[in-house]
Amino acid sequence: MNKCTAVMVTSTPAPVLAMLSHVRELRDGHVLCELGENHEDDHAVMLDDVDNGFGGAVWARWNETGVRTVLLSWCPAGPPEDRACGLFMDHGSGHGWEVIDPTPEAIRRELAKQYPDHFPEYIDDDRD
């Protein structure tokens, strides 16, 4: 399933950015929903992994009426190859390993149009 395309513009103060400096999306002034498309609950993005034995993370949850930050436990599901889900418990979409960001593939297809020698796997590809 593709990743949700919801975006939330942020105006995060500099001291908060310093605390959450490992979250690249905040420095860009926006966050992207990490859930799968067509989820039924609020959008969500992880802000900070809580490393104190809680077993969860601080997430921003938003919808058309507002935003809130919440501390949520990790999803306990583990897929093949022993990878963790990476989303919170009771998330409303597929597990993290099922959510695909289509952006890198779209970028490769566009680059292949301009630089076909660098992307020979797309030479006979008629899909756009």
Z-matrix of the N, CA and C atoms (Angstrom, degrees):
N
C 1 1.441
C 2 1.519 1 108.57
N 3 1.312 2 116.46 1 143.58
C 4 1.456 3 121.35 2 179.38
C 5 1.520 4 110.81 3 -74.91
N 6 1.310 5 114.58 4 157.38
C 7 1.456 6 122.25 5 177.81
C 8 1.523 7 109.82 6 -72.93
N 9 1.324 8 116.70 7 145.46
C 10 1.461 9 122.69 8 174.14
C 11 1.532 10 108.54 9 -59.47
N 12 1.307 11 117.91 10 143.98
C 13 1.467 12 121.23 11 -177.91
C 14 1.529 13 113.50 12 -101.79
N 15 1.333 14 117.64 13 12.03
C 16 1.465 15 120.03 14 -179.04
C 17 1.526 16 110.93 15 -67.17
N 18 1.311 17 115.00 16 138.77
C 19 1.463 18 123.07 17 179.78
C 20 1.516 19 108.51 18 -125.68
N 21 1.331 20 116.30 19 140.16
C 22 1.459 21 120.71 20 174.25
C 23 1.529 22 107.56 21 -123.91
N 24 1.327 23 116.61 22 123.09
C 25 1.459 24 121.59 23 176.69
C 26 1.520 25 107.89 24 -76.32
N 27 1.332 26 115.86 25 136.24
C 28 1.458 27 120.44 26 -179.65
C 29 1.518 28 110.29 27 -117.21
N 30 1.303 29 115.13 28 153.58
C 31 1.459 30 121.47 29 171.16
C 32 1.527 31 106.28 30 -128.22
N 33 1.312 32 114.65 31 63.74
C 34 1.459 33 122.15 32 -174.12
C 35 1.517 34 110.53 33 -75.74
N 36 1.352 35 118.17 34 127.83
C 37 1.463 36 121.37 35 178.69
C 38 1.533 37 111.83 36 -63.70
N 39 1.321 38 116.73 37 150.20
C 40 1.469 39 122.67 38 -177.37
C 41 1.537 40 113.58 39 -52.64
N 42 1.362 41 120.04 40 -43.42
C 43 1.472 42 118.58 41 179.69
C 44 1.535 43 112.89 42 -61.68
N 45 1.317 44 116.47 43 -34.65
C 46 1.469 45 119.69 44 177.95
C 47 1.524 46 109.50 45 -70.53
N 48 1.328 47 116.94 46 -39.92
C 49 1.464 48 120.16 47 177.17
C 50 1.525 49 110.55 48 -59.77
N 51 1.333 50 116.77 49 -39.11
C 52 1.461 51 120.37 50 179.81
C 53 1.534 52 110.50 51 -62.34
N 54 1.326 53 117.31 52 -39.56
C 55 1.466 54 120.75 53 179.58
C 56 1.521 55 111.29 54 -70.91
N 57 1.322 56 117.39 55 -31.06
C 58 1.462 57 122.12 56 -176.39
C 59 1.524 58 110.90 57 -110.75
N 60 1.339 59 116.11 58 34.73
C 61 1.465 60 119.52 59 -171.45
C 62 1.522 61 113.41 60 -62.40
N 63 1.322 62 118.72 61 -20.18
C 64 1.455 63 119.96 62 -179.86
C 65 1.526 64 112.27 63 -80.30
N 66 1.323 65 118.07 64 -4.31
C 67 1.467 66 121.42 65 178.94
C 68 1.530 67 107.95 66 -96.44
N 69 1.326 68 116.59 67 94.22
C 70 1.466 69 122.22 68 -174.74
C 71 1.516 70 112.69 69 -56.75
N 72 1.335 71 117.76 70 -39.54
C 73 1.460 72 120.63 71 -174.28
C 74 1.528 73 112.31 72 -60.50
N 75 1.326 74 118.08 73 -31.80
C 76 1.462 75 119.67 74 179.72
C 77 1.520 76 111.44 75 -68.57
N 78 1.323 77 117.22 76 -37.17
C 79 1.458 78 119.26 77 179.23
C 80 1.526 79 110.79 78 -66.07
N 81 1.320 80 116.73 79 -26.67
C 82 1.462 81 120.52 80 179.00
C 83 1.523 82 112.58 81 -79.14
N 84 1.341 83 118.19 82 -8.22
C 85 1.457 84 121.05 83 179.47
C 86 1.514 85 114.48 84 87.63
N 87 1.329 86 116.88 85 11.69
C 88 1.457 87 119.87 86 176.93
C 89 1.531 88 109.51 87 -154.29
N 90 1.305 89 115.75 88 160.78
C 91 1.461 90 121.57 89 172.46
C 92 1.523 91 108.39 90 -127.40
N 93 1.313 92 115.88 91 153.19
C 94 1.452 93 122.69 92 -179.90
C 95 1.515 94 109.03 93 -115.26
N 96 1.298 95 117.10 94 140.57
C 97 1.451 96 121.72 95 178.22
C 98 1.528 97 109.13 96 -63.81
N 99 1.343 98 116.67 97 137.07
C 100 1.459 99 121.45 98 -179.48
C 101 1.521 100 113.07 99 -96.79
N 102 1.321 101 117.71 100 -2.79
C 103 1.458 102 120.99 101 -177.69
C 104 1.518 103 111.02 102 -82.88
N 105 1.328 104 115.85 103 167.86
C 106 1.461 105 121.20 104 176.03
C 107 1.516 106 110.54 105 -74.06
N 108 1.328 107 115.80 106 155.60
C 109 1.459 108 120.35 107 -179.51
C 110 1.527 109 110.89 108 -59.34
N 111 1.310 110 115.66 109 153.72
C 112 1.471 111 123.87 110 177.38
C 113 1.527 112 113.95 111 65.12
N 114 1.333 113 117.71 112 24.92
C 115 1.463 114 118.75 113 174.47
C 116 1.527 115 108.40 114 -69.97
N 117 1.322 116 116.63 115 154.41
C 118 1.466 117 119.89 116 -173.22
C 119 1.525 118 114.18 117 -96.84
N 120 1.310 119 118.63 118 -12.89
C 121 1.454 120 121.76 119 -176.57
C 122 1.532 121 109.55 120 -102.88
N 123 1.338 122 116.81 121 -172.42
C 124 1.458 123 121.89 122 178.96
C 125 1.532 124 111.14 123 -57.94
N 126 1.328 125 115.82 124 156.08
C 127 1.460 126 121.97 125 172.69
C 128 1.528 127 107.71 126 -69.87
N 129 1.337 128 116.51 127 160.49
C 130 1.460 129 119.56 128 -176.42
C 131 1.519 130 111.94 129 -151.05
N 132 1.337 131 115.67 130 143.94
C 133 1.455 132 122.50 131 171.60
C 134 1.528 133 107.40 132 -142.99
N 135 1.347 134 116.01 133 137.30
C 136 1.462 135 119.93 134 177.40
C 137 1.526 136 109.41 135 -75.41
N 138 1.333 137 115.94 136 131.76
C 139 1.453 138 120.88 137 178.31
C 140 1.515 139 112.42 138 -99.38
N 141 1.350 140 116.54 139 -41.08
C 142 1.462 141 119.33 140 -176.24
C 143 1.520 142 109.91 141 -156.51
N 144 1.306 143 116.48 142 132.78
C 145 1.461 144 122.75 143 175.80
C 146 1.527 145 107.90 144 -78.11
N 147 1.312 146 117.61 145 125.64
C 148 1.467 147 121.43 146 -179.37
C 149 1.518 148 108.02 147 -87.47
N 150 1.317 149 116.66 148 114.55
C 151 1.462 150 121.14 149 -175.51
C 152 1.529 151 110.36 150 -107.79
N 153 1.332 152 116.19 151 60.47
C 154 1.461 153 119.31 152 179.71
C 155 1.524 154 111.68 153 -133.78
N 156 1.312 155 116.76 154 26.90
C 157 1.455 156 120.41 155 -179.94
C 158 1.512 157 114.14 156 86.04
N 159 1.339 158 118.12 157 -2.80
C 160 1.458 159 121.43 158 179.97
C 161 1.519 160 111.08 159 -68.61
N 162 1.322 161 115.91 160 -37.08
C 163 1.455 162 119.69 161 -178.04
C 164 1.507 163 112.85 162 79.57
N 165 1.318 164 116.36 163 40.70
C 166 1.457 165 120.03 164 -179.24
C 167 1.507 166 111.53 165 -158.50
N 168 1.331 167 114.76 166 -162.88
C 169 1.454 168 120.60 167 -176.65
C 170 1.528 169 110.00 168 -151.19
N 171 1.320 170 115.33 169 163.88
C 172 1.459 171 121.81 170 173.47
C 173 1.531 172 106.66 171 -89.47
N 174 1.311 173 115.56 172 125.14
C 175 1.457 174 122.26 173 -178.91
C 176 1.519 175 110.37 174 -119.21
N 177 1.326 176 117.00 175 145.27
C 178 1.465 177 121.73 176 167.88
C 179 1.519 178 105.76 177 -93.52
N 180 1.330 179 116.67 178 130.33
C 181 1.473 180 122.61 179 176.55
C 182 1.522 181 106.26 180 -119.58
N 183 1.314 182 117.77 181 133.08
C 184 1.458 183 119.87 182 -179.38
C 185 1.518 184 111.56 183 -143.88
N 186 1.339 185 112.80 184 159.30
C 187 1.466 186 121.64 185 173.92
C 188 1.530 187 106.48 186 -147.75
N 189 1.317 188 117.19 187 -167.84
C 190 1.475 189 120.04 188 -176.63
C 191 1.519 190 113.43 189 -68.15
N 192 1.324 191 118.72 190 -14.04
C 193 1.472 192 120.17 191 -177.55
C 194 1.516 193 114.25 192 -104.62
N 195 1.330 194 119.09 193 -13.89
C 196 1.454 195 118.30 194 -179.51
C 197 1.518 196 113.31 195 170.40
N 198 1.332 197 113.89 196 -178.03
C 199 1.461 198 121.81 197 -178.59
C 200 1.524 199 108.90 198 -134.37
N 201 1.327 200 115.87 199 149.25
C 202 1.461 201 120.74 200 175.88
C 203 1.522 202 108.36 201 -146.03
N 204 1.321 203 117.39 202 156.00
C 205 1.455 204 121.19 203 172.70
C 206 1.521 205 107.94 204 -107.30
N 207 1.328 206 115.82 205 138.72
C 208 1.464 207 121.29 206 -177.63
C 209 1.521 208 109.71 207 -139.73
N 210 1.325 209 115.55 208 150.52
C 211 1.449 210 123.00 209 174.95
C 212 1.521 211 107.08 210 -95.09
N 213 1.328 212 117.08 211 117.57
C 214 1.458 213 121.47 212 -175.25
C 215 1.521 214 110.73 213 -126.30
N 216 1.328 215 116.35 214 141.02
C 217 1.469 216 122.00 215 176.53
C 218 1.520 217 110.12 216 -69.96
N 219 1.338 218 115.89 217 153.09
C 220 1.457 219 120.71 218 177.08
C 221 1.515 220 110.84 219 -70.41
N 222 1.307 221 116.43 220 149.29
C 223 1.466 222 122.55 221 172.81
C 224 1.532 223 107.21 222 -65.53
N 225 1.321 224 117.85 223 130.51
C 226 1.466 225 120.15 224 -177.28
C 227 1.522 226 114.08 225 -80.14
N 228 1.336 227 118.12 226 -5.72
C 229 1.466 228 120.58 227 -175.58
C 230 1.517 229 110.95 228 -66.77
N 231 1.312 230 115.12 229 140.81
C 232 1.456 231 121.72 230 176.06
C 233 1.507 232 109.53 231 -130.38
N 234 1.313 233 117.88 232 122.16
C 235 1.463 234 121.82 233 -176.41
C 236 1.524 235 111.31 234 -84.18
N 237 1.302 236 115.12 235 -174.08
C 238 1.464 237 118.94 236 171.40
C 239 1.527 238 109.66 237 -57.73
N 240 1.285 239 117.09 238 157.36
C 241 1.465 240 123.98 239 179.94
C 242 1.518 241 112.51 240 68.78
N 243 1.330 242 117.63 241 14.14
C 244 1.470 243 123.06 242 173.53
C 245 1.516 244 114.74 243 57.24
N 246 1.328 245 117.87 244 34.37
C 247 1.464 246 120.93 245 174.53
C 248 1.523 247 108.06 246 -92.48
N 249 1.303 248 117.55 247 141.73
C 250 1.458 249 121.19 248 177.31
C 251 1.523 250 109.89 249 -78.95
N 252 1.330 251 116.68 250 159.89
C 253 1.461 252 121.16 251 -179.00
C 254 1.525 253 111.32 252 -64.03
N 255 1.309 254 118.66 253 -46.90
C 256 1.459 255 121.01 254 -179.55
C 257 1.513 256 114.73 255 87.85
N 258 1.332 257 117.18 256 -1.70
C 259 1.461 258 121.37 257 175.88
C 260 1.528 259 108.37 258 -113.01
N 261 1.297 260 117.68 259 175.79
C 262 1.461 261 122.35 260 -177.69
C 263 1.529 262 110.98 261 -84.45
N 264 1.321 263 115.46 262 161.61
C 265 1.452 264 121.16 263 179.55
C 266 1.526 265 110.46 264 -60.95
N 267 1.301 266 117.25 265 139.26
C 268 1.469 267 124.50 266 179.33
C 269 1.530 268 113.46 267 64.26
N 270 1.331 269 116.74 268 29.84
C 271 1.473 270 119.54 269 174.82
C 272 1.519 271 108.43 270 -63.25
N 273 1.308 272 116.76 271 153.55
C 274 1.460 273 121.02 272 -171.98
C 275 1.514 274 115.64 273 -96.49
N 276 1.311 275 118.09 274 27.76
C 277 1.465 276 119.99 275 179.33
C 278 1.514 277 108.38 276 -146.92
N 279 1.325 278 116.29 277 -167.20
C 280 1.455 279 120.42 278 176.12
C 281 1.519 280 110.85 279 -63.14
N 282 1.326 281 115.24 280 163.61
C 283 1.462 282 119.99 281 177.14
C 284 1.523 283 110.37 282 -69.42
N 285 1.323 284 116.32 283 162.92
C 286 1.456 285 121.59 284 -175.55
C 287 1.521 286 114.33 285 -51.93
N 288 1.320 287 118.11 286 -38.02
C 289 1.466 288 120.29 287 -179.58
C 290 1.525 289 112.34 288 -73.85
N 291 1.327 290 117.99 289 -12.57
C 292 1.459 291 121.71 290 178.30
C 293 1.532 292 112.65 291 -94.07
N 294 1.334 293 116.77 292 -16.58
C 295 1.465 294 121.75 293 -176.99
C 296 1.526 295 108.85 294 -88.61
N 297 1.311 296 116.41 295 118.01
C 298 1.463 297 122.80 296 -176.14
C 299 1.521 298 109.88 297 -109.79
N 300 1.327 299 115.93 298 130.04
C 301 1.459 300 120.70 299 173.98
C 302 1.529 301 107.66 300 -86.54
N 303 1.349 302 118.83 301 112.08
C 304 1.468 303 120.40 302 -177.10
C 305 1.523 304 113.88 303 -75.80
N 306 1.321 305 118.29 304 -4.21
C 307 1.465 306 121.11 305 -175.75
C 308 1.526 307 113.31 306 -60.89
N 309 1.346 308 119.99 307 -49.39
C 310 1.477 309 118.16 308 -178.45
C 311 1.536 310 113.32 309 -58.87
N 312 1.322 311 117.47 310 -39.57
C 313 1.471 312 120.03 311 178.86
C 314 1.533 313 110.39 312 -65.20
N 315 1.326 314 117.26 313 -41.70
C 316 1.467 315 120.66 314 178.47
C 317 1.526 316 110.63 315 -62.77
N 318 1.314 317 117.05 316 -39.31
C 319 1.473 318 120.64 317 178.58
C 320 1.527 319 110.28 318 -65.01
N 321 1.336 320 117.24 319 -44.15
C 322 1.469 321 120.23 320 178.68
C 323 1.531 322 111.22 321 -59.83
N 324 1.321 323 117.19 322 -41.63
C 325 1.466 324 120.40 323 -179.70
C 326 1.533 325 111.20 324 -64.35
N 327 1.322 326 117.08 325 -40.12
C 328 1.465 327 119.93 326 178.03
C 329 1.523 328 111.11 327 -67.97
N 330 1.326 329 117.34 328 -42.08
C 331 1.463 330 120.32 329 177.96
C 332 1.524 331 111.46 330 -63.84
N 333 1.330 332 116.66 331 -36.27
C 334 1.464 333 121.10 332 179.82
C 335 1.524 334 111.17 333 -62.66
N 336 1.322 335 117.75 334 -30.74
C 337 1.470 336 120.42 335 177.52
C 338 1.528 337 110.83 336 -66.76
N 339 1.327 338 116.89 337 -36.88
C 340 1.460 339 121.24 338 -178.13
C 341 1.530 340 112.57 339 -87.87
N 342 1.334 341 116.71 340 -31.80
C 343 1.457 342 122.02 341 -175.13
C 344 1.530 343 110.69 342 -130.14
N 345 1.321 344 118.14 343 65.64
C 346 1.466 345 120.36 344 -174.87
C 347 1.529 346 113.77 345 -60.38
N 348 1.328 347 117.81 346 -28.38
C 349 1.469 348 119.66 347 179.59
C 350 1.527 349 112.19 348 -66.22
N 351 1.307 350 116.29 349 -25.45
C 352 1.470 351 120.67 350 -179.46
C 353 1.527 352 112.48 351 -86.85
N 354 1.318 353 116.78 352 -13.45
C 355 1.469 354 121.69 353 -176.73
C 356 1.528 355 109.97 354 -132.51
N 357 1.333 356 118.01 355 63.22
C 358 1.471 357 119.86 356 -176.55
C 359 1.528 358 113.39 357 -62.45
N 360 1.307 359 117.56 358 -23.13
C 361 1.469 360 120.41 359 179.77
C 362 1.527 361 112.54 360 -66.11
N 363 1.350 362 117.91 361 -13.66
C 364 1.466 363 121.67 362 -179.81
C 365 1.518 364 113.65 363 -105.70
N 366 1.311 365 119.33 364 4.73
C 367 1.461 366 121.94 365 -174.79
C 368 1.531 367 111.48 366 -59.90
N 369 1.305 368 117.68 367 -46.24
C 370 1.457 369 121.01 368 -178.27
C 371 1.531 370 112.35 369 -96.67
N 372 1.306 371 116.44 370 17.23
C 373 1.461 372 120.90 371 -176.83
C 374 1.526 373 109.04 372 -89.68
N 375 1.320 374 116.66 373 114.60
C 376 1.477 375 120.98 374 -179.79
C 377 1.519 376 112.59 375 -92.04
N 378 1.342 377 117.90 376 -0.82
C 379 1.464 378 120.13 377 -178.45
C 380 1.513 379 110.29 378 -78.98
N 381 1.338 380 117.17 379 146.84
C 382 1.477 381 121.94 380 175.39
C 383 1.479 382 110.21 381 -114.38
